[in-house]
Each structure stands twice: as C-alpha cells, then as structure tokens.
C-alpha cells in the first residue's frame, strides 16, 4: 500500500520494478544511492583483486618475487624506480609492495574462511537453541557465556602458543571461537519467528523440525547475517594481524600484514615507512568491511529506511 | 517489595548464574593446558640432565599427572578453591602472588580508559543524535567506525616509535622512570598517557554509536515533546529528559567495552611494556609456563564475570522496570 501511495505521488521518479520488488532488489536500489558504502565495497574488491593477483602483479608489473632479496638495496625509501620499491624495501631488500599483496592473500584467506566457518557454526547452533529451546538452549547458552567470559585474544594467544598451528589450523581455530555473536543473533530471531503463523502452518502440513528451521526460519534471518559476517571478517582480520604481530599467528617467511609489522618496528630508525604500509592496509581493509556491513544493515533494515 | 530486598535477590540470582559460567571457564582452561602437545614435565625439568627415568616417574606421580583426566581436573579445582594456582615454572614462586602484583597495574589502565570513554563518548553520542543526518553526524560515524577498524597495536606502535623514540616526548615503556616507584604521581601519569590513549580509542569508538541510537529513540517519545511544548530550554531537555533515559540501556554496552579493554590490554601492555596481567599471560603462554597461563586466564575471566555482574546490578539499579527473572 505504501508503495502504491508513493508511485501515485511521484510516478516519474521511481523506475517501475518488474513484478514485486523483492528484499534484495529494494536493498540494492537503496545501496546504489549510498555512495560511502559503494566506495567502501569497491575498495574491498580492489584489495581482494590485488591480493589474488599478487603473483601476476609481481611478475609483470614489479618484476620481482615476494622473497627475492637484494642486499645492495636494503631499507630503500619509497621510489618509482624500480617500481618494485614503490613502498620501499625491507631489511634484506625485498619489495614491500609485493609482500604487502602476498600478505593480503593470507590475511583475507584467514578472514573470509574463518568467517564462513563461524557463520556455519553460529547459524546452526542459533537455530537449534531458538527452535528446540529447553535443554538444547541451556547448553548452547552456556557455551556462549563461557566463551564470552574469556577475553578472545587471551584464548587465541594461548591456543596458538601451546599448539603452534599452521595457517589452515589457525583459520579453523578462529572460526570455532568467534561464532557467539551470530548464534546470539540467530537464537533471538528464531525465538520470535517460531511463534509466527507460517511456522505453525508448515508444522500443520507435517514439515520436520529441520525443514522448518532451514527452509522457513533461516531465509528470514539470512539477510542480516550477511551484515554480521561482513563485520566479522574485519574483526577476524584484526585479530589475526594482532596475533601475527605478537609472533604467534602467521609465522615468517610467509608474509602477513601482522608479522610484517613485527619486523618493521625493529628497523624503524632506518626505515619508518615500513611501519606505515602494513598497518594502513589492515586499517583500510577492516574500515571498508565495517562500512560495507553498516551500509548493508541500513539498506536491509526496513525500520531504518525512512531515514 | 521494597527496592533494597529486590536488589538483594537480584544480586543473589546473578551470583548463582555465574557459577556454571565459571565452571565452563575452568574446564576449558584445564583442557587447553592438558591437551597441549607439550609435556609439563619436560618443561619443568628443562636444562637438568641428571634426571633418571625413575625420578621422572616419581615426579609425575607426585604431581598427580599419572591420574585419569577427570580426577586431575577435580584435584585442580580443589586446589583453586583454596586459591592455590601452583608454582610458576619460570619464576619458581606461587602464581597467585605474581598475579596479584600485576592486577592493579592492568586495572589502572582500564579504569582510567573507562572514565575517559564516558567523558568523551557521551557528549559525542548526544551531539551526533541531535545533529542527525548533518555533516557532524556523518563525521562522528566515520570516526567511530575508524576507531573500531584501526589495529590497536599499530596505533600503539606508532605512538611509541614517533612520540617516544623519535621525539622523546613520552617514555618508551614500563610504568615508572628508573628509580621512581609510585602508584599515581606525575611520573606515572606520564607513562600512562600512551596506553590509556590507545585503549580509550576502542571505547570511544563503541559508546557514541550506541548512545546515538538510544537518544534518537528517546527524542521521539511523547514526554520530550511535552517538555518542548512547556517551553523548557533545549539544554534542560537534553540533560534532564533525554540523556537520563538514553543512558539506561547504554549501561549494558559497558560489557562490550570492558571485553574490548580486557582483550586490548594484552596487546597494549605488550607494546608499551606495561607489567600487567595481559603481558604476564602472554609471556607465560610463549614460555609454556602452564600454571601462570591457567591462572592468568581464570583470573582475567573472573574479573570479567565480576564486571558483567556489576554492570547488571547497575542496570537493575538505574532502571526500576527491571524485574527478577
């Protein structure tokens, strides 16, 4: 009805959607006008492309590799000639810019894969807690309060120090620690949704619990989960970089934004620019992910749309 | 039911609810230590070459490490119930003594940072809401998202490297200059500025956004319109009608902020070489000093659970609508 009234007053401004405007097409429509979010999304895409394309860039643009040393050109200041030293060279003459892109591969891999793992765990546990309630809910809530009572970074540092995991194991560990936020959210939504008529209707025609959870409740929760996930990818990248900076996450010679800073800090007197770029990359990536999450939330939440 | 006995029941209930959480923390901490691939005996006996296999076995037996895991766990719980966290492998002193020395150092940073967060964050949040949609609101939004996104260790690193090492405006690390030993004097404040500034940024990034939403909800209420129509001054309306009500739900957000502080403290203490609980736990984890690691996790979790408790009590106290559930 509201849509009809709007079209009546401003018939020429709004393009007529074909059929009914779905959640995603309306969201996309309002997203496109949100310039800040679009710009942030573009930057995230660019960083992903640069990282994925790091080997190609290294070979054809910078004409070096991520581990090629040049002991005659250590601590080089940023210069365009040769392009490999665009952001300077490090203590053994490696190209900072190429290492930065390779580091991006690791940081983004950890961020996105761990976020996917925690998303899967979080959604499943949240659905179960909210739908079955009772004992199941008590048990899952107990997990959540326990995990939330230990400062996350303490847990990560202890696990990394005691078990010395490789990049893949580290990703899985992070994924199995960060799920509490999503579970809490899904649980709350499921609590409310399971009392709605369409769930009762599904149950009346004999749908099983799992079918109701996955086919009827999940689609209603999914949009805002994407928002939380975008933000979590950022948080995980931050955690991984802190861990790697402390020497416990991704360990050299594999470059990651965090462990590049560990080295750079020791050579600050000779090459202060080495401290700037990895930190700036983390900051930029996480900032844009958060802005995308924020913008998505505004676009998807019908309550905020009147803004 | 009068307010006093209500609060008493509320506190009692929350204390009981904290028991399973604490049990979970203890169980997880215990399992992490025992399931780790490094053998505590190996670490205890590191550097000693005249140890016979028989000595090894008798030490294993006297430490109870030959018992089944559940028995070991119960024995460990029993020890902890008596506040005995064992001896540090590295310092060879009771763990509890070492930790008790460090707690005030960590709390000092967190508490000052909390005060600064409130002093800066509350005005910013109210301002953003009152200027909603205008340039000031957007600037505050971007700044607070940026405060979330910036890696704290990087900020700390830049602070130390530029202001302390390069310009020599601030001390490079630790709590006091050599030869000075004081809890709160100019020298300590000088050392506190760096870590507190970096930690506060995390809090200031959180608070205004939460407060902004609350203020916007309250502004739409009827009693604010009534206050306006009575002709009250805008400043009066903001202070007496809007802020008071908007602040109530914000108390809950202190949980998040405290969690951020606790996590941040570990990294910040490392960057600023601050002898707090976080740095101690980190160094113990790297050095595989199990008793210290376990005690560090348990005690920081207990502090966190206690601050959640204080937060809930404060919430129940300021909001008369809360009922014992």
Interface residues (C-beta under 8 A of the other chain):
Chain A: X36 X142 X143 X145 X146 X148 X149 X150 X151 X152 X153 X154 X155 X157 X158 X159 X161 X162 X163 X234 X238 X241 X242 X245 X246 X247 X248 X261 X265 X268 X269 X272 X275 X278 X279 X282 X283 X286 X287 X289 X290 X291 X294 X307
Chain B: X20 X21 X22 X24 X25 X28 X32 X33 X36 X37 X38 X133 X141 X142 X145 X146 X148 X149 X150 X151 X152 X153 X154 X157 X158 X161 X165 X259 X262 X263 X264 X266 X267 X270 X278 X281 X282 X285 X286 X288 X293 X296 X297 X300 X301 X304 X305 X308
